[in-house]
Amino acid sequence: MSRIDAASARSLIAANPEVLVVDVRTPSEFESAHIDGAINLPLDQVNTHLRRIVTDAGGRVLLICQSGIRAERARAALSEAGLTDVAVLDGGMNAWNAIGAPVNRGQARWALERQVRLVAGSLVLASVVATLWVPAAVLVAAIIGAGLTFAALTDTCAMGLLLSRLPYNRAGGVDVETALTRLRKTA
């Protein structure tokens, strides 16, 4: 099992409360809305603590992010490291919300993908306007366009990684040690 639709994920969680629901979004995205009982362990922390997660995780793991892209990256890393019973919520929280599944809501914050669109769009707009005075400013728009094209082709996003490190996206923070402890096998 590597991808699971929202309705099946909801049934899986209801039928098996031992499923580890791991949300790999930023702390601020998690704070906005998350599935009850989910463990917030941002993608950069998954990569940092990969060996420990593989050793400690017991049972089935369901990975969640906003759209499924970051969760799929986490799944690939965990699977490559030896964790076999890992699934990704196909469509992420977007799909979960679309079926009306319950969420715990906190302070509303912008999703990382929305922040990327704002920053990229603003930089392109500013550089195009700046070409009225500095014609070479069009290069900024070209660089952003090239970066977005590269991001789409490689399914990575350098701008998203940079934005995820801003204080806005770290609001509330994650107690990584507590999150990792919750992954530990129960004997």
Secondary structure, DSSP 8 states (H G I E B T S, - for coil): --EE-HHHHHHHHHH-TT-EEEE-S-HHHHHHEE-TT-EE--HHHHHHTHHHHHHHB-S-EEEE-SSSHHHHHHHHHHHHTT--SEEEETTHHHHHHHTT---EE-S----HHHHHHHHHHHHHHHHHHHTTT-GGGHHHHHHHHHHHHHHHHHT--HHHHHHTTSHHHHTT---HHHHHHHHB---
